[in-house]
């Protein structure tokens, strides 16, 4: 278990002082029950497909992660070294929980799992990512996704 | 993550963010967020614990069903049971390294290659058991990564110009270091009880020649005239927690 107080003092200070965007509007979209929703993962863990160009510092672009991508083809290329990677290397679901979502689909808890998921690299200022996130939203809508689980690292 | 949730929601796509840093979610005010008391890097908490991960996901996804909002920030009530130190843990191999003499390139490379070879059987066991490895960002083999590290150490942290680096030489060096770290940590994860990430990291940074090499590279890149090299040296080689613990400048 790690909370802010468990982080090194310099990291705590950096986290506390990090400038975060604030928004004048507060969009909130309602939808059907979970059992009828199609769920996709959007992660900021810097995941890429093996052989694809890894993320670099400051990059605001995104990568596409097919849901059936073999686990051996998923790499993590986040710019930061200040988070744990040992969990991910033992179990990709700790960041990209597609196996859990499939089980929830089979159990009827969610309607379905999207065929495609998306990855950003969270060390970049999110304001730089806005256009790309909105582009991903367009793709998600085209794929009939009406529920997104966002996972950071 | 919270800002990304806002942008998705603004486009009409309902989104729920898992938040590892509560104060960031509080500042941004996403449409929905579940704060989890887990270590950075583990938004679902416990590796290889499907039941635990499922509880986290369901707690998050249920926020999608809230009839009105915005800004529902709930706290997940459980801690990650794997996030605590194991007092009796011993690493699966003992490298007992001496001091790395970075002044002799051939000797440095030989020592690092021997260390990498010593843990290869464990790494192979990890790959066989998990049917995957996260080594691969640099697209170099483990031995090539070692050679790149040793050659760079012998040239004040500058990778040799004898090869192509599509993403730039220092960026490739950084990915090679990432790959080698993953190789070691996967080998450490091959057998027996898995310790906390802190135990694994402390052991890696205290007990391996590779860590000595990375620390030396960091020192060289920090002294570079090139801003990109300085930035990678400062931020992308040694975790801040280890910089502090080891008293690095």
Interface residues (C-beta under 8 A of the other chain):
Chain A: X1 X2 X3 X4 X7 X8 X9 X10 X11 X15 X16 X18 X20 X21 X22 X23 X25 X26 X27 X28 X29 X30 X31 X33 X34 X37 X39 X42 X44 X50 X51 X53 X54 X56 X57 X70 X71 X72 X74 X75 X76 X77 X79 X80 X81 X82 X83 X84 X85 X86 X87 X88 X89 X90 X91 X92 X93 X94 X95 X97 X99 X100 X101 X103 X104 X109 X110 X120 X122 X126 X127 X129 X130 X133 X134 X136 X137 X138 X140 X141 X145 X146 X147 X148 X149 X150 X151 X152 X153
Chain B: X1 X2 X3 X4 X5 X6 X7 X8 X9 X10 X11 X12 X13 X14 X15 X16 X17 X18 X19 X20 X21 X22 X23 X24 X27 X28 X29 X31 X37 X38 X39 X40 X41 X42 X43 X44 X45 X46 X47 X48 X50 X53 X54 X57 X58 X60 X61 X62 X64 X65 X67 X68 X69 X70 X71 X79 X80 X82 X83 X84 X130 X131 X132 X133 X134 X136 X137 X139 X166 X167 X171 X175 X178 X181 X182 X185 X186 X189 X194 X197 X200 X201 X231 X235 X236 X237 X238 X239 X240 X241 X244
